[in-house]
Amino acid sequence: MTKLQGLKGLKHIKAVVFDMDGTLCLPQPWMFPAMRNAIGLHDKSVDILHFIETLPTEKERKEAHNQIESVEAKAMKEMQPQPSLVDLMKYLTTIGISKNICTRNLGAPVETFVARFIPPEFSKFDYIITRDFKPTKPQPDPLQHIASKLNLSPSEMIMVGDSYDDMKSGRSAGCLTVLLENHLNGHLVLENKELVDVSVEDLSEIIKLIQNLNNSSL
């Protein structure tokens, strides 16, 4: 069910930015704990990529990246699409709304996912931002970069994700934030409600959301 938190001052929606893991594909809750174990990071409050960046030597940083990439390779083989993924991609393509991805993953899993699960006629994404772009989410920079490239205001974009980082990045950039809620992240609606404009339980709900927003802004 779509839950609206408060949608003031929004403009006509012209672009959507998607997180990938847990958003375009189903959650893989084992993945991040496996990454942390692989690099010896047991403090859940410490960001994985930030931890690697603070390792003292280039050799240690490279080895840690190799370890998490090994976990990501396993996750890539097991990816499954969210229900309604193709319906939403078809809708956005048909009405000419820009599709984009902003992920802290690597490029290869994104390319594999898109090729495997989205029909070619709906698979064009204008910009795909991976963790090679610095700084990553939860900073607003990746979304501001996409908005700039599309010549749009961030207020004309939706950020769709399933994590605190997604919502924080979207809010800081000035986008409409949409949380794809599941059994693992429902606490965000309560604990970080100031970051979440809308929560949905299925990607198909975004179709109706855009229709309502764009019709009301005419």
Helices and strands as residue ranges (DSSP letters): E 3-4, E 15-18, H 31-39, H 48-53, H 58-78, H 85-95, E 98-102, H 107-117, G 120-122, E 127-129, H 141-150, G 154-156, E 157-161, H 164-173, E 176-180, H 187-191, E 198-200, H 205-216
